[in-house]
């Protein structure tokens, strides 16, 4: 699913080049906020932490 979304985004950027500036501006605005970046990374890592914690408990 994520590959389809990435492909759709890249296709839109290829068809509409001005969207590249808008996407770059959004990414830069989000990257300037460390709390948002940390929260997103935490959401991305959370499923793997549960598996790792179970292995350590044995």
VMD Tcl script that draws the C-alpha trace (Angstrom):
set ca {
  {0.00 0.00 0.00}
  {2.76 2.44 0.88}
  {4.43 1.72 -2.47}
  {1.20 2.60 -4.28}
  {0.96 5.88 -2.39}
  {4.60 6.67 -3.12}
  {4.06 5.87 -6.80}
  {0.97 8.07 -6.94}
  {2.87 10.94 -5.32}
  {5.80 10.57 -7.71}
  {3.39 10.38 -10.66}
  {1.67 13.60 -9.59}
  {5.03 15.31 -9.15}
  {6.04 14.17 -12.63}
  {2.81 15.41 -14.23}
  {2.58 18.66 -12.24}
  {6.13 19.96 -11.60}
  {4.97 22.97 -9.50}
  {3.71 20.49 -6.90}
  {7.34 19.68 -6.12}
  {7.80 23.11 -4.53}
  {4.65 22.66 -2.47}
  {5.71 19.22 -1.24}
  {9.21 20.52 -0.44}
  {7.71 23.40 1.54}
  {5.46 21.04 3.52}
  {8.36 18.69 4.28}
  {10.55 21.62 5.37}
  {7.80 22.99 7.61}
  {7.29 19.61 9.30}
  {11.03 19.00 9.65}
  {11.42 22.33 11.49}
  {9.25 21.02 14.32}
  {11.24 18.45 16.31}
  {8.22 17.39 18.37}
  {6.31 16.38 15.23}
  {9.33 14.52 13.83}
  {9.88 12.68 17.12}
  {6.21 11.73 17.36}
  {6.19 10.40 13.79}
  {9.34 8.35 14.40}
  {7.80 6.97 17.58}
  {4.70 5.89 15.69}
  {6.87 4.23 13.04}
  {9.00 2.31 15.55}
  {6.28 1.30 18.03}
  {5.21 -2.01 16.38}
  {8.81 -3.26 16.43}
  {9.33 -2.37 20.08}
  {6.56 -4.72 21.24}
  {8.23 -7.69 19.53}
  {11.65 -6.78 20.89}
  {10.33 -6.40 24.45}
  {8.80 -9.89 24.32}
  {12.13 -11.36 23.25}
  {13.94 -9.64 26.13}
  {11.42 -10.91 28.69}
  {12.26 -14.55 28.04}
}
mol new
graphics top color blue
foreach p $ca { graphics top sphere $p radius 0.5 }
foreach p [lrange $ca 0 end-1] q [lrange $ca 1 end] { graphics top cylinder $p $q radius 0.2 }
display resetview
